[in-house]
Amino acid sequence: MNTVIDYTITEEDKKRFDTDGYWISPKLIDDDTIERLRAAHERVWTRKYDGFGLPMHHYHPSDNPLAIRKFDNGWWINDEVRSVVTDRNLGKMASELLGEDHIRLWHDQVIYKPGTNGQETTAGNVGWHQDYGYWRVSSTPNMVTVWIALQDTDLSNGAMMTILGSHKWGAVEGSDTFFEQDMGKLKAKFATRDWVEEPCILKAGQASFHHALTFHGSGPNVSSDPRLSVVAHLMPGHTYYRESRQRHDNLRYLSARPVPGMKFDNEEYFPTLYSK
Ligand SMILES: O=C(O)CCC(=O)C(=O)O
């Protein structure tokens, strides 16, 4: 049983992804699943976990209720999240967009951006960054992030924005800036070429798929409700550890003493979503 609909990427979808660095999907999950994932959010933030494990990271500043919160690898501790981020049909779409035969999960995120109810604060911002800015240990930047909205999402509740075509800029130095919240300062740093911001306007259940080199970020959620999402970061099956000055916690799941060249193919930690 799949949680995600079976959608075949069209030539036009692929062209959009290749040209702009992102693509907006049709509604991928039904209303019941959306409700279950919203309930999953409530459970994980109160540390009610499925199974006996822990997530990879848990970022939840206790001193500011308006701060962005997130889990990495929510699939380790929540069954609903697992059913979506490991779904074969999600992998199939990624495979078609990236032109890769085999797709695995790199890791996931469960993200909660509180509503400020009109209060001005940058605490919920996600700074302009490239995902690959964090993933330089991966042998390929040909990876994709699937950001699934659990409510209608637009700029009023802090929709993610992408920079059109920025995936063609390559891996930009210092682009691991998710947690920096001064969007203007980051723009001044990175907007050395054509900087066209495009919001990802999504209905609940729709997803944006962005390339790992696409700059993206998000501003305040001034609505009165939190903005909830589940995010899957996906990689090709041939991805291996490329030596880099930067490290990533995924190296721990390769081996206690990982060496460059090792493939991220341990099913336990990097499950296959799709194989052609
Ligand atoms: O949730 C956001 O606003 C940004 C998320 C993000 O950076 C990502 O999914 O790669």
The ligand as an ORCA input file, in Angstrom:
! r2SCAN-3c Opt
* xyz 0 1
  O      11.007     24.769      5.687
  C      11.647     25.667      5.171
  O      11.250     26.817      5.113
  C      12.965     25.362      4.509
  C      13.229     23.911      4.449
  C      14.495     23.557      3.779
  O      15.450     24.254      3.795
  C      14.546     22.290      3.046
  O      13.562     21.551      3.077
  O      15.570     21.986      2.412
*
